[in-house]
Amino acid sequence: MNDRRGLVVGVVLLLLGAFFVLSRTFRFSGPGPILVLIGAIFLALSALRRARGPLLPGGVLLGLGTGFLLREPLEGIFPHWATLLLGLGAGFLLVAVLDRATGRDRRPSPLLPGVVLVLVALVGALTRQEAFAEAFARLRDLWPWALVLAGVALVAQAMFRKRGA
């Protein structure tokens, strides 16, 4: 076995062993810890291969696992679904930062989905605030009408273009 393979196998074994030791000590449960472990292994493999490995899946799994782990501690601030989106968005942002640091130009960039997911999670946190709850309840009832109006506008525009052509 060459040195590189030995290093990869060693890092994976180290992470697995640390995970099992910590899981016995802290009584991990649910999908969060295993997702964090798999994400960490993917990121370690990617780092060992100079960012040519499973960087995006590693960041996504690490972020999603972190979201699962933070659901209960952040329950007073974020709804459960928003905590998961926050973690997932953070995972995409981590990949965007790592891509930037390594000079990789990934297309499409994970920056946009990361920002969108974090913003949606922050809006979810705002729904927990009484001052915003009523406004969001109204918005929830009205947003489908915005889709109807946009659709009517696009259909009308297409019909007028067709007549003019």
N, C-alpha and C positions, 0 to 999 in steps of 0.2 A: 504494500500500500504506500503510495507516495505521500509526501508531507502535506500536500493540500487536502487530499482526501482524509488523512488522519486528523487534520485540523477541523474539517467540516464535521466529521463524525464525533470528534471530541466536544465541539461546541454544542451539537445537538444532544449528546449524552449529558453534558453539564446542565443544559437548560431543562431537560426532562427530569434529571435527578433533583435539581433545585425546586422544580414544580412539585414533585411528590413529597419532598421534605416540608415545603411550605404548606402544602394542602393538608398534611397531617397536623401541623402546628396550628394553623388558622382555620381549619375545617371549611375549606372552600366548598361551595355547592353551586349548582346551576351551570348554565352554559358559559358564563363570563370567564372563569379561570381557564377553561380549555381553549376558548377562542384567543385569549391573551397569549397562552403558551404557543399555540400554532402560529399566531401572528409574529411572536418574538422569534420563533425558529425560522420563519420565512425571512424576516428582516436580517437575522444573523447570517443566513445563507446568502442573501443578497449582498450584505456587507463583505462577506468573504470572497464574493465573486465580483467585487468592485461595481456594485449596483447593477449587475447584469442578471440578477436572479429574480425571484418572485417578490419584488418590492411592493407593487400595487396590492396584490392579495395580502401581503404581510401587514401593510398599513391599514387596510380595510378591516381585517380580522382583529388586529390589535385595538383599533378604535371601537369596533362593535363590542368586543369583549369588555373593554373599559366602560362602555355605555351600560352593559348589563351589570357590571360591578357597582356602578354609581347610581343605579336606579333608586335604591332605598335611601342612601345618604342624601341624595338630592331631591327626595320626594316632596319636600315642602316648597321647593323652588320650581321644579320642572315636573310635568306629567311624565309617566313612565315612557310613553312613546317618544317624547321630546328628549329624554335623556339618551335613548338609543340613537336618535338622529344626531344629537350633539357628539356622541362618541364616534359615530360613523363619519360625520363631517370632519372631526378632528383627525381621524385616520387618513382621509383624503388630503387634508392640509399637511399632515406629516409627510406624505409621499411627495406633495408639491415642493415642500421645503428641501427634502432630500434630493429630489431631481434638480432643483436649483443649485444646491451645494455641489453636486457632482457634475453639473454642466449638461445634464441630459435634457433634451427637448422632447418630452412626451407629448404626442398628439392623439386624442385631445388631452389637454392638461387636466389633472385632478383638482386644480385650484377652483374652478367654477363649481363643480358639484360639492366640494368641501364648503365653500362660502354659502351656497344655497342651503345646504343641510344645517349648518350652524345658525343661519338666520331664521330658518323655520323653527328650529329648536328654541331660539330666543323669543320668537313670537309665541310659542307654546308656553314659555315661562310667563310672558305678559298676560296670557289668558288666566293665570292663577291670581292676578292682581284685580281686586274689585273694581278699580277705576276703569280698567280696560275690558273687563268681562262682559259688560252690557254692550259695548261697542262691537266686540267680536261676535256676540250673539246676533246682533243686527246684520253684521257683515256676512255671517254664515247663512242667513236667510236671503241676502241680496245677491251674492256673487254668481249664482246660476243665471240671473237675469243679465248680468254683464256678458256672459258667454252668448246668450241669445242675441243681445244687441250687436255684439261683434260679428256673429254669424250672419245676421240680417245685413249688416253693412258690407261684408265681404261678398255676399250673394248679389246684392244690389250693384256693387261696383263691377263685378264680373259681367252682369247682364248689360250694364251701360257700355262697357268696353266692347262687348260682342256686337251690339247694335251699331256702334260707331266704326267698327272695323270693316 
